[in-house]
Structure formats: structure tokens, C-alpha cells
Amino acid sequence: MDLSTYYKQHPEERYENIRRMGEILSRVEETLTKAEALLEEWKALQPDFETLVAYYDSPQWREDYFDSNDGKIPDEVPQWVLTQDAIFDAIGTEFDLADGYKELIETIDSKKWKE
């Protein structure tokens, strides 16, 4: 028995399926709206992130790092950026996220309608 015939015999299940599909669509739309906003924010952040990575790769960061460890930088100056792992971890997290997005994009691309 095909689904159409089944639903004709069981209309309550048909209506429940329609409700469930509506709930899924609502979640999809909400998530896509958030993803779109986050993607735009992430793209806009790239120039600043590149500046941060360039600083991390620079002799100045190393000098700041050692001066921080030696107590030469006042305590009121935030020095979290001078920890060895903070920027490195942010770079790694971005790569991991990009890999996750790449996998998702490949899955989505495989479902595109063929013309």
C-alpha cells in the first residue's frame, strides 16, 4: 500500500504528519536565519582575525609574551592574548568549523536539483 492510500485510510496520521512537517519547517527556517547571520558575522570578522594571526606570528607577539611572563607588562593590561594556546586554539577551532561547514556543503550540494 502506498503512502497516499494509507493516509486516505488513516487521516489522523496524515494530519499529524502535516503538523510535524510544519514544526520541522519552523525549526529549519529559524536555524537557517541564525546560520545566515552567523556566517555574515564570521565573514566580517575575517580581516580582524587575519590581523590577530599576523600579530601571533610576529616578533612583537613573542616579545610581548616574554615581557608578560617576566612581569614587565602592568597587570591592568589584559594579557590573555599572550597565552600560548589562546590564539592557536582559535585558529584550530576555525579550521575545524570550516571542515564541518565543508562537509555540510557537500551534503547539501549532493541534494541540489539537477536541471
VOLUM-605388 format. One record per atom (N, C-alpha, C, CB): x negated, y negated, z. Coordinates in steps of 0.05 Angstrom, whole numbers, padded with zeros to 5 digits, always signed. Atoms other than C-alpha are relative to their C-alpha. Glycine has a CB too. Layout:
% residues N
XYZ;...
END
This chain:
% residues 115
-00017+00023+00000;+00000+00000+00000;-00018-00025+00000;+00019+00000+00025;+00016+00025+00001;-00028-00068-00019;+00009-00019+00022;+00002-00013-00028;-00005+00018-00021;-00030-00126+00029;+00026-00016-00004;-00023-00020+00003;-00025+00015+00006;+00027-00164-00005;+00024+00016+00007;+00001-00008-00030;-00022-00018-00007;+00073-00105+00002;+00002+00004+00030;-00003+00028-00014;+00000-00003-00029;+00052-00094+00074;+00012-00025+00014;-00029+00005+00010;-00010+00025-00013;+00065-00167+00092;+00030-00004-00005;-00015-00024-00011;-00029+00002+00005;+00134-00163+00059;+00016+00017+00020;+00007+00008-00029;-00013-00018-00019;+00150-00106+00106;-00005-00008+00029;-00010+00029-00004;+00007+00009-00027;+00117-00140+00166;-00005-00030+00000;-00026+00015+00010;+00003+00029+00003;+00130-00215+00160;-00013-00013+00025;+00027-00013-00005;+00012+00012-00024;+00110-00229+00233;-00031+00001-00001;+00010+00014+00025;+00029-00002+00003;+00039-00204+00217;-00010-00019-00021;-00008+00029-00007;+00007+00019+00021;+00038-00246+00154;-00002-00028+00012;+00021+00000-00023;+00000+00027-00012;+00056-00309+00194;-00023-00003+00020;+00027-00005+00013;+00022+00001-00018;+00005-00292+00247;-00026-00004-00015;-00001+00026+00018;+00024+00003+00016;-00048-00285+00193;-00002-00028-00011;+00001+00020-00024;+00001+00028+00010;-00029-00353+00164;-00009-00019+00023;+00028-00009-00010;+00008+00016-00023;-00035-00384+00234;-00030+00003+00006;+00016+00008+00025;+00028-00006-00006;-00102-00350+00245;-00018-00013-00021;-00005+00030+00001;+00016+00013+00021;-00128-00375+00177;-00001-00030+00004;+00012+00007-00028;-00001+00028-00006;-00106-00445+00196;-00019-00008+00022;+00028-00009+00007;+00018+00005-00022;-00145-00441+00261;-00029+00002-00010;+00004+00020+00023;+00027-00002+00011;-00207-00417+00223;-00007-00024-00016;-00002+00026-00017;+00005+00024+00017;-00200-00474+00173;-00006-00024+00018;+00024-00005-00018;+00005+00023-00018;-00196-00524+00230;-00028+00001+00012;+00021+00000+00023;+00028-00003-00011;-00260-00496+00262;-00021-00006-00021;-00003+00028+00012;+00019+00004+00022;-00295-00496+00195;-00002-00030-00006;+00009+00016-00026;+00000+00029+00006;-00275-00568+00180;-00014-00016+00022;+00028-00011-00004;+00013+00014-00022;-00297-00591+00249;-00030+00005+00000;+00012+00010+00027;+00029-00007+00001;-00364-00555+00244;-00014-00013-00023;-00003+00030+00000;+00012+00013+00023;-00377-00580+00174;-00003-00030+00003;+00017+00006-00025;+00002+00028-00006;-00363-00651+00196;-00024-00006+00018;+00026-00011+00012;+00023+00003-00018;-00413-00644+00253;-00027+00006-00015;+00002+00019+00024;+00024-00007+00015;-00464-00610+00207;-00008-00021-00019;+00004+00027-00015;+00005+00022+00019;-00458-00665+00156;-00013-00024+00014;+00026-00008-00015;+00010+00023-00015;-00470-00719+00208;-00028+00007+00011;+00018-00006+00024;+00027-00008-00010;-00529-00680+00238;-00020+00001-00022;+00002+00027+00014;+00018-00001+00023;-00560-00669+00170;-00009-00028-00007;+00013+00014-00024;+00007+00028+00006;-00557-00744+00156;-00019-00011+00021;+00025-00017-00003;+00017+00010-00022;-00587-00759+00224;-00028+00012-00002;+00012+00007+00027;+00025-00014+00003;-00642-00707+00213;-00016-00012-00023;+00004+00030-00005;+00014+00012+00023;-00659-00736+00144;-00010-00028+00006;+00019-00001-00024;+00007+00028-00007;-00660-00807+00171;-00024+00000+00020;+00023-00015+00012;+00021-00002-00020;-00708-00784+00227;-00027+00007-00013;+00008+00021+00021;+00025-00010+00012;-00760-00756+00178;-00023-00020-00001;+00006+00010-00027;+00022+00018-00001;-00801-00819+00170;-00013-00004+00027;+00008-00028-00011;+00011+00002-00027;-00808-00827+00245;-00014+00026+00009;+00023-00007+00020;+00012-00026-00007;-00823-00753+00253;-00027+00002-00014;+00018+00024-00008;+00025+00000+00014;-00877-00759+00200;-00021-00018+00014;+00003-00009-00029;+00017+00018-00015;-00906-00818+00239;-00011+00014+00025;+00014-00026+00007;+00007-00015-00024;-00906-00775+00302;-00021+00022-00006;+00025+00012+00014;+00018-00021+00008;-00940-00717+00267;-00027-00011-00008;+00012+00017-00023;+00026+00013+00008;-00993-00763+00237;-00015-00009+00025;+00005-00024-00018;+00012+00008-00026;-01006-00791+00308;-00012+00025+00013;+00020-00014+00018;+00009-00024-00013;-01012-00720+00335;-00026+00011-00014;+00022+00022-00001;+00023-00010+00015;-01063-00703+00280;-00024-00020+00001;+00007+00005-00028;+00020+00022+00001;-01103-00767+00293;-00020+00001+00023;+00013-00027+00000;+00019+00002-00022;-01166-00780+00333;+00012-00017+00023;-00026-00014-00010;-00011+00017-00021;-01125-00832+00371;+00016+00017+00020;+00018-00022-00012;-00015-00017-00018;-01079-00778+00399;-00019+00015+00019;+00018+00020-00015;+00019-00015-00016;-01139-00738+00423;-00012-00018+00021;-00022+00012-00018;+00011+00019-00020;-01169-00800+00456;+00021-00006+00022;-00009-00026-00014;-00021+00006-00020;-01102-00816+00489;+00004+00025+00018;+00027-00007-00015;-00004-00025-00015;-01095-00743+00511;-00021+00003+00022;-00002+00025-00019;+00021-00003-00019;-01163-00741+00545;+00001-00023+00021;-00027+00000-00013;-00003+00022-00019;-01153-00810+00576;+00023+00005+00020;+00004-00027-00015;-00022-00006-00017;-01086-00787+00603;-00008+00021+00021;+00024+00011-00016;+00009-00021-00019;-01118-00725+00634;-00020-00011+00020;-00013+00023-00016;+00019+00012-00018;-01172-00768+00665;+00012-00022+00017;-00024-00012-00016;-00013+00020-00016;-01121-00815+00696;-00005-00029-00008;-00008+00003+00028;+00007+00026+00009;-01142-00874+00654;+00024-00015-00012;-00021+00001-00022;-00024+00012+00010;-01071-00888+00629;+00019-00004+00024;+00014+00017-00023;-00017+00005-00023;-01025-00921+00680;+00024+00019+00001;+00010-00029+00000;-00022-00018-00004;-00971-00876+00709;+00027-00010-00011;+00003+00007+00030;-00026+00011+00010;-00915-00923+00687;+00003+00003-00030;+00002-00029+00008;-00001-00005+00029;-00933-00908+00614;+00009+00029-00004;-00028-00006-00014;-00008-00027+00005;-00893-00847+00592;-00021+00016-00016;+00027+00001-00015;+00022-00015+00012;-00944-00793+00574;+00008+00028-00009;-00023+00002+00019;-00010-00026+00008;-00900-00735+00556;-00010+00007-00028;+00031+00001+00001;+00009-00004+00027;-00921-00744+00483;-00029+00010-00001;+00004-00025-00017;+00028-00008-00001;-00992-00728+00505;-00004+00028+00010;-00015-00020+00017;+00004-00028-00008;-00978-00658+00529;-00007+00016-00025;+00026+00012+00013;+00009-00015+00023;-01009-00606+00484;+00022+00013-00016;-00020+00021+00008;-00020-00015+00013;-00945-00570+00469;+00024-00016-00011;+00010+00021+00019;-00025+00014+00006;-00891-00623+00462;+00004-00005-00030;+00001-00027+00014;-00002+00006+00029;-00904-00646+00390;-00003+00026-00016;-00022-00021-00009;+00004-00025+00014;-00929-00578+00368;+00026+00016+00000;-00023+00017+00013;-00025-00015-00002;-00865-00546+00394;+00022-00013-00017;+00010+00001+00029;-00020+00014+00016;-00822-00599+00359;-00004+00007-00030;-00001-00030+00004;+00007-00007+00028;-00858-00584+00293;+00009+00029-00005;-00030-00003-00005;-00008-00028+00003;-00847-00509+00303;+00030+00003-00001;-00012+00016+00022;-00029-00002+00000;-00774-00519+00320;+00012-00010-00026;+00011-00017+00024;-00010+00010+00025;-00763-00560+00258;-00004+00021-00022;-00014-00026-00008;+00004-00021+00020;-00794-00505+00215;+00019+00023+00004;-00029+00010+00002;-00019-00022-00005;-00751-00452+00249;+00028-00008-00008;+00000+00007+00030;-00027+00009+00008;-00688-00494+00238;+00002+00000-00031;+00006-00028+00011;+00000+00001+00029;-00707-00505+00165;+00002+00028-00012;-00026-00013-00010;-00003-00027+00010;-00716-00430+00156;+00028+00010+00004;-00020+00019+00016;-00027-00008-00005;-00648-00418+00187;+00019-00013-00020;+00009-00008+00028;-00016+00013+00020;-00617-00470+00141;-00004+00012-00027;-00006-00030-00001;+00006-00012+00026;-00652-00438+00082;+00015+00026-00004;-00031+00005-00003;-00015-00026+00001;-00622-00370+00098;+00030-00006-00004;-00004+00016+00026;-00028+00007+00002;-00553-00402+00106;+00006-00010-00028;+00008-00021+00021;-00004+00011+00027;-00561-00440+00040;+00000+00023-00021;-00022-00020-00007;+00001-00023+00018;-00580-00375+00004;+00026+00016+00001;-00024+00018+00006;-00025-00014-00004;-00518-00341+00033;+00023-00015-00014;+00006+00005+00030;-00022+00017+00012;-00473-00399+00012;-00003+00000-00030;-00002-00029+00012;+00004+00000+00029;-00505-00403-00057;+00009+00025-00014;-00029-00006-00006;-00008-00026+00012;-00492-00329-00069;+00030+00002-00003;-00011+00023+00017;-00030-00002+00001;-00417-00342-00059;+00012-00021-00019;+00011-00004+00028;-00010+00021+00018;-00412-00400-00108;+00016+00012-00023;-00022-00018-00011;-00016-00009+00023;-00360-00393-00162;-00017-00002-00025;+00026-00016-00003;+00014-00001+00025;-00391-00374-00228;+00017-00012-00022;-00009+00029-00008;-00015+00013+00022;-00370-00417-00287;-00006+00013-00026;-00005-00030-00001;
END
